[in-house]
Amino acid sequence: MDKLLATIEGDGYKTNKHFERYMTSRTGIAGPATLDYLDKAVDTFFKRFRHMYDLTIVEKWRRSETLHFMLAGDKDPARELARWLVKNAVHHLDWIY
């Protein structure tokens, strides 16, 4: 989820195949002010989505109460969680200390 979100944040959605219909429908809208409004709306949506994702998913799964159960459990989920933690440590260094 984090990887997908990172690819569509900013202007990434404009070249993503899942947003082709949206980008095509924008061409029929008249006026640069309307397009600016739509760009701001999409940007705001992704910022809020990222905030809620970080708040409800990232912070919950990085708690020490959850981590020690996940990392000591089955090897496949533990491996994926460890990979996810390493990747997110670059963006969220404050949780390490």
C-alpha positions, 0 to 999 in steps of 0.5 A, spaced: 500 500 500 505 504 501 509 503 495 502 504 491 501 510 494 508 513 493 507 512 486 501 516 485 502 522 490 504 528 487 503 528 480 504 521 479 497 519 478 497 523 472 501 517 468 498 512 472 494 507 468 488 507 473 487 514 472 487 514 465 479 515 464 480 521 469 485 524 466 481 524 459 475 527 462 479 533 464 480 535 457 473 536 456 473 541 462 474 548 460 478 553 463 485 553 467 482 555 473 477 549 473 483 545 472 487 548 477 482 547 482 481 539 480 489 539 481 488 542 488 482 537 490 486 531 488 493 533 491 488 535 498 485 528 497 492 524 497 495 528 503 489 527 507 489 519 505 497 519 506 495 522 513 490 517 515 494 511 512 500 513 517 496 515 523 491 508 522 496 503 519 503 505 520 503 507 527 499 502 529 503 496 526 509 499 528 508 499 536 512 495 540 506 491 542 504 489 535 511 488 533 514 483 537 508 478 536 509 479 528 516 478 528 516 472 532 511 469 528 510 466 522 516 467 517 512 470 511 509 475 514 515 477 519 519 478 513 514 482 509 513 486 516 521 487 516 521 489 509 516 494 510 519 497 517 526 498 513 523 502 507 518 506 512 524 507 517 527 512 511 521 516 512 519 516 519 526 516 523 522 518 529 519 512 531 526 508 532 528 512 538 
